[in-house]
Amino acid sequence: MKKPEQKVPLALTEAERKLILDDLMYFEEQYASVIRATPTDQPVRFALDDWKNLIGCIAAEANQARDKRLKKELDRLHARIRSLLEDDKPLTTLKIYRGAGEG
């Protein structure tokens, strides 16, 4: 499992980069700086926590989008980043439920 501060790469297309830089209204400038500074032939690298924050911005923007094309593009980008984050999770998740009276 990756550490939260470890930089994780994701190759973004020029269209995806443009979508983030031009169409997202609310996200931290540090993300834009990293995307702009990364050559288009190289993957963008963010720490896992930064990818999680960015995916939240994308989801919020997609939920507010009135333009169906924009919403579809944002949803597609959200899914790509989500798959990157899901790759970092353990293969199994154990849920522990406490019965009544346990405490």
PDB file as gemmi writes it, atoms N, CA and C in Angstrom:
CRYST1    1.000    1.000    1.000  90.00  90.00  90.00 P 1                      
ATOM      1  N   MET A   1       0.843  -1.180   0.000  1.00  0.00           N  
ATOM      2  CA  MET A   1       0.000   0.000   0.000  1.00  0.00           C  
ATOM      3  C   MET A   1       0.887   1.241   0.000  1.00  0.00           C  
ATOM      4  N   LYS A   2       0.476   2.214  -0.768  1.00  0.00           N  
ATOM      5  CA  LYS A   2       1.262   3.438  -0.878  1.00  0.00           C  
ATOM      6  C   LYS A   2       1.062   4.313   0.350  1.00  0.00           C  
ATOM      7  N   LYS A   3       2.072   5.105   0.643  1.00  0.00           N  
ATOM      8  CA  LYS A   3       1.983   6.063   1.741  1.00  0.00           C  
ATOM      9  C   LYS A   3       1.237   7.304   1.251  1.00  0.00           C  
ATOM     10  N   PRO A   4       0.482   7.970   2.141  1.00  0.00           N  
ATOM     11  CA  PRO A   4      -0.313   9.136   1.721  1.00  0.00           C  
ATOM     12  C   PRO A   4       0.513  10.246   1.066  1.00  0.00           C  
ATOM     13  N   GLU A   5       1.768  10.394   1.482  1.00  0.00           N  
ATOM     14  CA  GLU A   5       2.588  11.475   0.924  1.00  0.00           C  
ATOM     15  C   GLU A   5       3.341  11.057  -0.343  1.00  0.00           C  
ATOM     16  N   GLN A   6       3.293   9.765  -0.674  1.00  0.00           N  
ATOM     17  CA  GLN A   6       3.997   9.259  -1.857  1.00  0.00           C  
ATOM     18  C   GLN A   6       3.345   9.814  -3.127  1.00  0.00           C  
ATOM     19  N   LYS A   7       4.163  10.265  -4.053  1.00  0.00           N  
ATOM     20  CA  LYS A   7       3.656  10.802  -5.311  1.00  0.00           C  
ATOM     21  C   LYS A   7       3.212   9.654  -6.216  1.00  0.00           C  
ATOM     22  N   VAL A   8       1.990   9.760  -6.712  1.00  0.00           N  
ATOM     23  CA  VAL A   8       1.406   8.724  -7.552  1.00  0.00           C  
ATOM     24  C   VAL A   8       1.157   9.321  -8.935  1.00  0.00           C  
ATOM     25  N   PRO A   9       1.677   8.670  -9.994  1.00  0.00           N  
ATOM     26  CA  PRO A   9       1.530   9.225 -11.340  1.00  0.00           C  
ATOM     27  C   PRO A   9       0.221   8.827 -12.015  1.00  0.00           C  
ATOM     28  N   LEU A  10      -0.291   9.731 -12.827  1.00  0.00           N  
ATOM     29  CA  LEU A  10      -1.429   9.441 -13.692  1.00  0.00           C  
ATOM     30  C   LEU A  10      -1.232  10.228 -14.980  1.00  0.00           C  
ATOM     31  N   ALA A  11      -1.219   9.518 -16.087  1.00  0.00           N  
ATOM     32  CA  ALA A  11      -1.076  10.178 -17.385  1.00  0.00           C  
ATOM     33  C   ALA A  11      -2.409  10.825 -17.743  1.00  0.00           C  
ATOM     34  N   LEU A  12      -2.401  12.140 -17.841  1.00  0.00           N  
ATOM     35  CA  LEU A  12      -3.595  12.891 -18.238  1.00  0.00           C  
ATOM     36  C   LEU A  12      -3.444  13.319 -19.693  1.00  0.00           C  
ATOM     37  N   THR A  13      -4.507  13.158 -20.445  1.00  0.00           N  
ATOM     38  CA  THR A  13      -4.478  13.625 -21.830  1.00  0.00           C  
ATOM     39  C   THR A  13      -4.478  15.152 -21.833  1.00  0.00           C  
ATOM     40  N   GLU A  14      -4.171  15.719 -22.978  1.00  0.00           N  
ATOM     41  CA  GLU A  14      -4.233  17.185 -23.086  1.00  0.00           C  
ATOM     42  C   GLU A  14      -5.646  17.679 -22.817  1.00  0.00           C  
ATOM     43  N   ALA A  15      -6.638  16.924 -23.279  1.00  0.00           N  
ATOM     44  CA  ALA A  15      -8.038  17.314 -23.055  1.00  0.00           C  
ATOM     45  C   ALA A  15      -8.381  17.284 -21.561  1.00  0.00           C  
ATOM     46  N   GLU A  16      -7.889  16.276 -20.846  1.00  0.00           N  
ATOM     47  CA  GLU A  16      -8.150  16.192 -19.405  1.00  0.00           C  
ATOM     48  C   GLU A  16      -7.456  17.318 -18.663  1.00  0.00           C  
ATOM     49  N   ARG A  17      -6.257  17.631 -19.072  1.00  0.00           N  
ATOM     50  CA  ARG A  17      -5.539  18.747 -18.445  1.00  0.00           C  
ATOM     51  C   ARG A  17      -6.301  20.058 -18.667  1.00  0.00           C  
ATOM     52  N   LYS A  18      -6.751  20.251 -19.901  1.00  0.00           N  
ATOM     53  CA  LYS A  18      -7.513  21.459 -20.227  1.00  0.00           C  
ATOM     54  C   LYS A  18      -8.811  21.512 -19.419  1.00  0.00           C  
ATOM     55  N   LEU A  19      -9.460  20.370 -19.282  1.00  0.00           N  
ATOM     56  CA  LEU A  19     -10.697  20.296 -18.514  1.00  0.00           C  
ATOM     57  C   LEU A  19     -10.468  20.750 -17.070  1.00  0.00           C  
ATOM     58  N   ILE A  20      -9.412  20.245 -16.459  1.00  0.00           N  
ATOM     59  CA  ILE A  20      -9.098  20.631 -15.077  1.00  0.00           C  
ATOM     60  C   ILE A  20      -8.755  22.113 -14.992  1.00  0.00           C  
ATOM     61  N   LEU A  21      -7.886  22.561 -15.878  1.00  0.00           N  
ATOM     62  CA  LEU A  21      -7.400  23.942 -15.797  1.00  0.00           C  
ATOM     63  C   LEU A  21      -8.450  24.977 -16.201  1.00  0.00           C  
ATOM     64  N   ASP A  22      -9.303  24.633 -17.158  1.00  0.00           N  
ATOM     65  CA  ASP A  22     -10.246  25.620 -17.691  1.00  0.00           C  
ATOM     66  C   ASP A  22     -11.655  25.522 -17.124  1.00  0.00           C  
ATOM     67  N   ASP A  23     -12.067  24.314 -16.719  1.00  0.00           N  
ATOM     68  CA  ASP A  23     -13.471  24.134 -16.357  1.00  0.00           C  
ATOM     69  C   ASP A  23     -13.741  23.947 -14.875  1.00  0.00           C  
ATOM     70  N   LEU A  24     -12.717  23.648 -14.088  1.00  0.00           N  
ATOM     71  CA  LEU A  24     -12.941  23.539 -12.646  1.00  0.00           C  
ATOM     72  C   LEU A  24     -12.885  24.924 -12.022  1.00  0.00           C  
ATOM     73  N   MET A  25     -13.914  25.250 -11.287  1.00  0.00           N  
ATOM     74  CA  MET A  25     -13.987  26.577 -10.680  1.00  0.00           C  
ATOM     75  C   MET A  25     -13.254  26.629  -9.337  1.00  0.00           C  
ATOM     76  N   TYR A  26     -13.374  25.570  -8.563  1.00  0.00           N  
ATOM     77  CA  TYR A  26     -12.852  25.596  -7.201  1.00  0.00           C  
ATOM     78  C   TYR A  26     -11.857  24.458  -6.986  1.00  0.00           C  
ATOM     79  N   PHE A  27     -10.607  24.789  -7.053  1.00  0.00           N  
ATOM     80  CA  PHE A  27      -9.561  23.853  -6.680  1.00  0.00           C  
ATOM     81  C   PHE A  27      -8.317  24.660  -6.373  1.00  0.00           C  
ATOM     82  N   GLU A  28      -7.413  24.036  -5.631  1.00  0.00           N  
ATOM     83  CA  GLU A  28      -6.232  24.755  -5.166  1.00  0.00           C  
ATOM     84  C   GLU A  28      -5.272  25.044  -6.310  1.00  0.00           C  
ATOM     85  N   GLU A  29      -4.712  26.215  -6.291  1.00  0.00           N  
ATOM     86  CA  GLU A  29      -3.790  26.648  -7.345  1.00  0.00           C  
ATOM     87  C   GLU A  29      -2.585  25.723  -7.460  1.00  0.00           C  
ATOM     88  N   GLN A  30      -2.205  25.078  -6.360  1.00  0.00           N  
ATOM     89  CA  GLN A  30      -1.050  24.173  -6.409  1.00  0.00           C  
ATOM     90  C   GLN A  30      -1.282  23.057  -7.419  1.00  0.00           C  
ATOM     91  N   TYR A  31      -2.533  22.606  -7.576  1.00  0.00           N  
ATOM     92  CA  TYR A  31      -2.822  21.553  -8.550  1.00  0.00           C  
ATOM     93  C   TYR A  31      -2.590  22.075  -9.968  1.00  0.00           C  
ATOM     94  N   ALA A  32      -3.066  23.264 -10.227  1.00  0.00           N  
ATOM     95  CA  ALA A  32      -2.880  23.863 -11.550  1.00  0.00           C  
ATOM     96  C   ALA A  32      -1.391  24.048 -11.846  1.00  0.00           C  
ATOM     97  N   SER A  33      -0.638  24.475 -10.858  1.00  0.00           N  
ATOM     98  CA  SER A  33       0.797  24.687 -11.045  1.00  0.00           C  
ATOM     99  C   SER A  33       1.510  23.391 -11.413  1.00  0.00           C  
ATOM    100  N   VAL A  34       1.161  22.311 -10.720  1.00  0.00           N  
ATOM    101  CA  VAL A  34       1.789  21.022 -11.008  1.00  0.00           C  
ATOM    102  C   VAL A  34       1.410  20.546 -12.408  1.00  0.00           C  
ATOM    103  N   ILE A  35       0.144  20.676 -12.760  1.00  0.00           N  
ATOM    104  CA  ILE A  35      -0.309  20.236 -14.080  1.00  0.00           C  
ATOM    105  C   ILE A  35       0.375  21.041 -15.175  1.00  0.00           C  
ATOM    106  N   ARG A  36       0.444  22.356 -15.002  1.00  0.00           N  
ATOM    107  CA  ARG A  36       1.103  23.209 -16.011  1.00  0.00           C  
ATOM    108  C   ARG A  36       2.594  22.896 -16.128  1.00  0.00           C  
ATOM    109  N   ALA A  37       3.237  22.585 -15.009  1.00  0.00           N  
ATOM    110  CA  ALA A  37       4.682  22.340 -14.996  1.00  0.00           C  
ATOM    111  C   ALA A  37       5.062  20.956 -15.525  1.00  0.00           C  
ATOM    112  N   THR A  38       4.109  20.050 -15.590  1.00  0.00           N  
ATOM    113  CA  THR A  38       4.388  18.689 -16.053  1.00  0.00           C  
ATOM    114  C   THR A  38       4.272  18.629 -17.566  1.00  0.00           C  
ATOM    115  N   PRO A  39       5.329  18.232 -18.258  1.00  0.00           N  
ATOM    116  CA  PRO A  39       5.249  18.088 -19.718  1.00  0.00           C  
ATOM    117  C   PRO A  39       4.122  17.138 -20.106  1.00  0.00           C  
ATOM    118  N   THR A  40       3.473  17.412 -21.230  1.00  0.00           N  
ATOM    119  CA  THR A  40       2.306  16.627 -21.627  1.00  0.00           C  
ATOM    120  C   THR A  40       2.630  15.170 -21.931  1.00  0.00           C  
ATOM    121  N   ASP A  41       3.897  14.860 -22.177  1.00  0.00           N  
ATOM    122  CA  ASP A  41       4.262  13.473 -22.445  1.00  0.00           C  
ATOM    123  C   ASP A  41       4.639  12.712 -21.169  1.00  0.00           C  
ATOM    124  N   GLN A  42       4.463  13.357 -20.018  1.00  0.00           N  
ATOM    125  CA  GLN A  42       4.784  12.729 -18.735  1.00  0.00           C  
ATOM    126  C   GLN A  42       3.543  12.704 -17.846  1.00  0.00           C  
ATOM    127  N   PRO A  43       3.456  11.699 -16.956  1.00  0.00           N  
ATOM    128  CA  PRO A  43       2.298  11.657 -16.055  1.00  0.00           C  
ATOM    129  C   PRO A  43       2.378  12.751 -14.994  1.00  0.00           C  
ATOM    130  N   VAL A  44       1.220  13.200 -14.589  1.00  0.00           N  
ATOM    131  CA  VAL A  44       1.114  14.170 -13.500  1.00  0.00           C  
ATOM    132  C   VAL A  44       1.242  13.377 -12.202  1.00  0.00           C  
ATOM    133  N   ARG A  45       2.016  13.905 -11.266  1.00  0.00           N  
ATOM    134  CA  ARG A  45       2.255  13.208  -9.995  1.00  0.00           C  
ATOM    135  C   ARG A  45       1.756  14.063  -8.831  1.00  0.00           C  
ATOM    136  N   PHE A  46       0.840  13.462  -8.078  1.00  0.00           N  
ATOM    137  CA  PHE A  46       0.343  14.072  -6.854  1.00  0.00           C  
ATOM    138  C   PHE A  46       0.407  13.026  -5.743  1.00  0.00           C  
ATOM    139  N   ALA A  47       0.470  13.500  -4.510  1.00  0.00           N  
ATOM    140  CA  ALA A  47       0.319  12.605  -3.368  1.00  0.00           C  
ATOM    141  C   ALA A  47      -1.122  12.086  -3.369  1.00  0.00           C  
ATOM    142  N   LEU A  48      -1.340  10.926  -2.768  1.00  0.00           N  
ATOM    143  CA  LEU A  48      -2.686  10.346  -2.728  1.00  0.00           C  
ATOM    144  C   LEU A  48      -3.712  11.326  -2.163  1.00  0.00           C  
ATOM    145  N   ASP A  49      -3.347  12.023  -1.105  1.00  0.00           N  
ATOM    146  CA  ASP A  49      -4.277  12.991  -0.514  1.00  0.00           C  
ATOM    147  C   ASP A  49      -4.635  14.094  -1.500  1.00  0.00           C  
ATOM    148  N   ASP A  50      -3.681  14.506  -2.320  1.00  0.00           N  
ATOM    149  CA  ASP A  50      -3.962  15.538  -3.328  1.00  0.00           C  
ATOM    150  C   ASP A  50      -4.899  15.010  -4.403  1.00  0.00           C  
ATOM    151  N   TRP A  51      -4.684  13.758  -4.827  1.00  0.00           N  
ATOM    152  CA  TRP A  51      -5.610  13.156  -5.804  1.00  0.00           C  
ATOM    153  C   TRP A  51      -7.012  13.092  -5.206  1.00  0.00           C  
ATOM    154  N   LYS A  52      -7.108  12.751  -3.914  1.00  0.00           N  
ATOM    155  CA  LYS A  52      -8.417  12.673  -3.259  1.00  0.00           C  
ATOM    156  C   LYS A  52      -9.087  14.050  -3.223  1.00  0.00           C  
ATOM    157  N   ASN A  53      -8.321  15.075  -2.929  1.00  0.00           N  
ATOM    158  CA  ASN A  53      -8.879  16.431  -2.922  1.00  0.00           C  
ATOM    159  C   ASN A  53      -9.315  16.854  -4.317  1.00  0.00           C  
ATOM    160  N   LEU A  54      -8.490  16.552  -5.310  1.00  0.00           N  
ATOM    161  CA  LEU A  54      -8.810  16.928  -6.680  1.00  0.00           C  
ATOM    162  C   LEU A  54     -10.048  16.196  -7.177  1.00  0.00           C  
ATOM    163  N   ILE A  55     -10.165  14.918  -6.840  1.00  0.00           N  
ATOM    164  CA  ILE A  55     -11.335  14.156  -7.277  1.00  0.00           C  
ATOM    165  C   ILE A  55     -12.610  14.719  -6.640  1.00  0.00           C  
ATOM    166  N   GLY A  56     -12.495  15.224  -5.424  1.00  0.00           N  
ATOM    167  CA  GLY A  56     -13.639  15.875  -4.780  1.00  0.00           C  
ATOM    168  C   GLY A  56     -14.064  17.133  -5.524  1.00  0.00           C  
ATOM    169  N   CYS A  57     -13.096  17.902  -5.978  1.00  0.00           N  
ATOM    170  CA  CYS A  57     -13.390  19.102  -6.763  1.00  0.00           C  
ATOM    171  C   CYS A  57     -14.068  18.742  -8.075  1.00  0.00           C  
ATOM    172  N   ILE A  58     -13.577  17.689  -8.710  1.00  0.00           N  
ATOM    173  CA  ILE A  58     -14.153  17.243  -9.979  1.00  0.00           C  
ATOM    174  C   ILE A  58     -15.594  16.770  -9.776  1.00  0.00           C  
ATOM    175  N   ALA A  59     -15.822  15.999  -8.711  1.00  0.00           N  
ATOM    176  CA  ALA A  59     -17.171  15.504  -8.416  1.00  0.00           C  
ATOM    177  C   ALA A  59     -18.135  16.661  -8.155  1.00  0.00           C  
ATOM    178  N   ALA A  60     -17.694  17.627  -7.383  1.00  0.00           N  
ATOM    179  CA  ALA A  60     -18.549  18.780  -7.080  1.00  0.00           C  
ATOM    180  C   ALA A  60     -18.897  19.542  -8.356  1.00  0.00           C  
ATOM    181  N   GLU A  61     -17.912  19.739  -9.207  1.00  0.00           N  
ATOM    182  CA  GLU A  61     -18.145  20.451 -10.460  1.00  0.00           C  
ATOM    183  C   GLU A  61     -19.098  19.668 -11.365  1.00  0.00           C  
ATOM    184  N   ALA A  62     -18.913  18.348 -11.433  1.00  0.00           N  
ATOM    185  CA  ALA A  62     -19.786  17.507 -12.262  1.00  0.00           C  
ATOM    186  C   ALA A  62     -21.227  17.562 -11.757  1.00  0.00           C  
ATOM    187  N   ASN A  63     -21.390  17.572 -10.439  1.00  0.00           N  
ATOM    188  CA  ASN A  63     -22.738  17.630  -9.870  1.00  0.00           C  
ATOM    189  C   ASN A  63     -23.442  18.948 -10.179  1.00  0.00           C  
ATOM    190  N   GLN A  64     -22.685  20.008 -10.358  1.00  0.00           N  
ATOM    191  CA  GLN A  64     -23.259  21.326 -10.625  1.00  0.00           C  
ATOM    192  C   GLN A  64     -23.359  21.648 -12.119  1.00  0.00           C  
ATOM    193  N   ALA A  65     -22.740  20.813 -12.949  1.00  0.00           N  
ATOM    194  CA  ALA A  65     -22.663  21.112 -14.385  1.00  0.00           C  
ATOM    195  C   ALA A  65     -24.051  21.076 -15.024  1.00  0.00           C  
ATOM    196  N   ARG A  66     -24.354  22.110 -15.775  1.00  0.00           N  
ATOM    197  CA  ARG A  66     -25.610  22.155 -16.527  1.00  0.00           C  
ATOM    198  C   ARG A  66     -25.413  21.610 -17.937  1.00  0.00           C  
ATOM    199  N   ASP A  67     -24.196  21.722 -18.417  1.00  0.00           N  
ATOM    200  CA  ASP A  67     -23.841  21.234 -19.749  1.00  0.00           C  
ATOM    201  C   ASP A  67     -23.606  19.722 -19.675  1.00  0.00           C  
ATOM    202  N   LYS A  68     -24.411  18.948 -20.408  1.00  0.00           N  
ATOM    203  CA  LYS A  68     -24.317  17.481 -20.346  1.00  0.00           C  
ATOM    204  C   LYS A  68     -22.974  16.970 -20.841  1.00  0.00           C  
ATOM    205  N   ARG A  69     -22.417  17.609 -21.848  1.00  0.00           N  
ATOM    206  CA  ARG A  69     -21.107  17.196 -22.369  1.00  0.00           C  
ATOM    207  C   ARG A  69     -20.032  17.391 -21.310  1.00  0.00           C  
ATOM    208  N   LEU A  70     -20.047  18.539 -20.655  1.00  0.00           N  
ATOM    209  CA  LEU A  70     -19.078  18.820 -19.593  1.00  0.00           C  
ATOM    210  C   LEU A  70     -19.235  17.825 -18.449  1.00  0.00           C  
ATOM    211  N   LYS A  71     -20.467  17.564 -18.037  1.00  0.00           N  
ATOM    212  CA  LYS A  71     -20.717  16.604 -16.960  1.00  0.00           C  
ATOM    213  C   LYS A  71     -20.160  15.233 -17.333  1.00  0.00           C  
ATOM    214  N   LYS A  72     -20.382  14.809 -18.558  1.00  0.00           N  
ATOM    215  CA  LYS A  72     -19.893  13.500 -19.009  1.00  0.00           C  
ATOM    216  C   LYS A  72     -18.363  13.442 -18.972  1.00  0.00           C  
ATOM    217  N   GLU A  73     -17.709  14.502 -19.420  1.00  0.00           N  
ATOM    218  CA  GLU A  73     -16.246  14.550 -19.401  1.00  0.00           C  
ATOM    219  C   GLU A  73     -15.707  14.553 -17.976  1.00  0.00           C  
ATOM    220  N   LEU A  74     -16.340  15.314 -17.097  1.00  0.00           N  
ATOM    221  CA  LEU A  74     -15.919  15.349 -15.697  1.00  0.00           C  
ATOM    222  C   LEU A  74     -16.130  13.988 -15.025  1.00  0.00           C  
ATOM    223  N   ASP A  75     -17.258  13.353 -15.337  1.00  0.00           N  
ATOM    224  CA  ASP A  75     -17.526  12.024 -14.775  1.00  0.00           C  
ATOM    225  C   ASP A  75     -16.485  11.009 -15.248  1.00  0.00           C  
ATOM    226  N   ARG A  76     -16.099  11.094 -16.496  1.00  0.00           N  
ATOM    227  CA  ARG A  76     -15.097  10.179 -17.047  1.00  0.00           C  
ATOM    228  C   ARG A  76     -13.742  10.390 -16.349  1.00  0.00           C  
ATOM    229  N   LEU A  77     -13.364  11.662 -16.170  1.00  0.00           N  
ATOM    230  CA  LEU A  77     -12.112  11.965 -15.482  1.00  0.00           C  
ATOM    231  C   LEU A  77     -12.172  11.505 -14.022  1.00  0.00           C  
ATOM    232  N   HIS A  78     -13.301  11.739 -13.384  1.00  0.00           N  
ATOM    233  CA  HIS A  78     -13.506  11.284 -12.011  1.00  0.00           C  
ATOM    234  C   HIS A  78     -13.299   9.772 -11.915  1.00  0.00           C  
ATOM    235  N   ALA A  79     -13.847   9.028 -12.845  1.00  0.00           N  
ATOM    236  CA  ALA A  79     -13.721   7.567 -12.841  1.00  0.00           C  
ATOM    237  C   ALA A  79     -12.264   7.130 -13.009  1.00  0.00           C  
ATOM    238  N   ARG A  80     -11.525   7.814 -13.865  1.00  0.00           N  
ATOM    239  CA  ARG A  80     -10.105   7.471 -14.056  1.00  0.00           C  
ATOM    240  C   ARG A  80      -9.309   7.678 -12.776  1.00  0.00           C  
ATOM    241  N   ILE A  81      -9.525   8.810 -12.124  1.00  0.00           N  
ATOM    242  CA  ILE A  81      -8.786   9.096 -10.886  1.00  0.00           C  
ATOM    243  C   ILE A  81      -9.251   8.155  -9.775  1.00  0.00           C  
ATOM    244  N   ARG A  82     -10.561   7.884  -9.725  1.00  0.00           N  
ATOM    245  CA  ARG A  82     -11.082   6.961  -8.714  1.00  0.00           C  
ATOM    246  C   ARG A  82     -10.442   5.584  -8.862  1.00  0.00           C  
ATOM    247  N   SER A  83     -10.258   5.123 -10.097  1.00  0.00           N  
ATOM    248  CA  SER A  83      -9.629   3.808 -10.297  1.00  0.00           C  
ATOM    249  C   SER A  83      -8.184   3.822  -9.808  1.00  0.00           C  
ATOM    250  N   LEU A  84      -7.505   4.952  -9.956  1.00  0.00           N  
ATOM    251  CA  LEU A  84      -6.150   5.086  -9.432  1.00  0.00           C  
ATOM    252  C   LEU A  84      -6.165   4.955  -7.912  1.00  0.00           C  
ATOM    253  N   LEU A  85      -7.123   5.590  -7.271  1.00  0.00           N  
ATOM    254  CA  LEU A  85      -7.219   5.541  -5.817  1.00  0.00           C  
ATOM    255  C   LEU A  85      -7.647   4.157  -5.337  1.00  0.00           C  
ATOM    256  N   GLU A  86      -8.528   3.509  -6.066  1.00  0.00           N  
ATOM    257  CA  GLU A  86      -8.988   2.179  -5.681  1.00  0.00           C  
ATOM    258  C   GLU A  86      -7.877   1.152  -5.827  1.00  0.00           C  
ATOM    259  N   ASP A  87      -6.962   1.360  -6.759  1.00  0.00           N  
ATOM    260  CA  ASP A  87      -5.827   0.451  -6.915  1.00  0.00           C  
ATOM    261  C   ASP A  87      -4.957   0.425  -5.668  1.00  0.00           C  
ATOM    262  N   ASP A  88      -5.059   1.464  -4.865  1.00  0.00           N  
ATOM    263  CA  ASP A  88      -4.228   1.555  -3.663  1.00  0.00           C  
ATOM    264  C   ASP A  88      -4.863   0.874  -2.453  1.00  0.00           C  
ATOM    265  N   LYS A  89      -6.133   0.509  -2.551  1.00  0.00           N  
ATOM    266  CA  LYS A  89      -6.812  -0.088  -1.405  1.00  0.00           C  
ATOM    267  C   LYS A  89      -6.477  -1.573  -1.307  1.00  0.00           C  
ATOM    268  N   PRO A  90      -6.522  -2.124  -0.107  1.00  0.00           N  
ATOM    269  CA  PRO A  90      -6.336  -3.561   0.029  1.00  0.00           C  
ATOM    270  C   PRO A  90      -7.412  -4.305  -0.742  1.00  0.00           C  
ATOM    271  N   LEU A  91      -7.127  -5.539  -1.126  1.00  0.00           N  
ATOM    272  CA  LEU A  91      -8.063  -6.310  -1.921  1.00  0.00           C  
ATOM    273  C   LEU A  91      -9.309  -6.693  -1.145  1.00  0.00           C  
ATOM    274  N   THR A  92      -9.203  -6.827   0.149  1.00  0.00           N  
ATOM    275  CA  THR A  92     -10.367  -7.184   0.950  1.00  0.00           C  
ATOM    276  C   THR A  92     -10.557  -6.141   2.039  1.00  0.00           C  
ATOM    277  N   THR A  93     -11.796  -5.975   2.415  1.00  0.00           N  
ATOM    278  CA  THR A  93     -12.127  -5.060   3.495  1.00  0.00           C  
ATOM    279  C   THR A  93     -12.874  -5.858   4.550  1.00  0.00           C  
ATOM    280  N   LEU A  94     -12.473  -5.744   5.770  1.00  0.00           N  
ATOM    281  CA  LEU A  94     -13.107  -6.446   6.864  1.00  0.00           C  
ATOM    282  C   LEU A  94     -13.933  -5.448   7.654  1.00  0.00           C  
ATOM    283  N   LYS A  95     -15.208  -5.763   7.782  1.00  0.00           N  
ATOM    284  CA  LYS A  95     -16.080  -4.915   8.596  1.00  0.00           C  
ATOM    285  C   LYS A  95     -16.397  -5.654   9.871  1.00  0.00           C  
ATOM    286  N   ILE A  96     -16.278  -4.994  10.979  1.00  0.00           N  
ATOM    287  CA  ILE A  96     -16.553  -5.598  12.274  1.00  0.00           C  
ATOM    288  C   ILE A  96     -17.778  -4.903  12.867  1.00  0.00           C  
ATOM    289  N   TYR A  97     -18.774  -5.686  13.156  1.00  0.00           N  
ATOM    290  CA  TYR A  97     -19.991  -5.149  13.747  1.00  0.00           C  
ATOM    291  C   TYR A  97     -20.049  -5.606  15.195  1.00  0.00           C  
ATOM    292  N   ARG A  98     -20.420  -4.710  16.059  1.00  0.00           N  
ATOM    293  CA  ARG A  98     -20.590  -5.058  17.455  1.00  0.00           C  
ATOM    294  C   ARG A  98     -22.042  -5.437  17.669  1.00  0.00           C  
ATOM    295  N   GLY A  99     -22.227  -6.536  18.355  1.00  0.00           N  
ATOM    296  CA  GLY A  99     -23.588  -6.959  18.672  1.00  0.00           C  
ATOM    297  C   GLY A  99     -24.157  -6.131  19.792  1.00  0.00           C  
ATOM    298  N   ALA A 100     -25.439  -6.244  19.984  1.00  0.00           N  
ATOM    299  CA  ALA A 100     -26.103  -5.531  21.075  1.00  0.00           C  
ATOM    300  C   ALA A 100     -25.524  -5.981  22.396  1.00  0.00           C  
ATOM    301  N   GLY A 101     -25.265  -5.089  23.263  1.00  0.00           N  
ATOM    302  CA  GLY A 101     -24.730  -5.401  24.575  1.00  0.00           C  
ATOM    303  C   GLY A 101     -23.213  -5.377  24.653  1.00  0.00           C  
ATOM    304  N   GLU A 102     -22.521  -5.344  23.459  1.00  0.00           N  
ATOM    305  CA  GLU A 102     -21.059  -5.246  23.482  1.00  0.00           C  
ATOM    306  C   GLU A 102     -20.687  -3.787  23.546  1.00  0.00           C  
ATOM    307  N   GLY A 103     -19.633  -3.516  24.187  1.00  0.00           N  
ATOM    308  CA  GLY A 103     -19.436  -2.166  24.303  1.00  0.00           C  
ATOM    309  C   GLY A 103     -18.276  -1.439  24.361  1.00  0.00           C  
TER     310      GLY A 103                                                      
END                                                                             
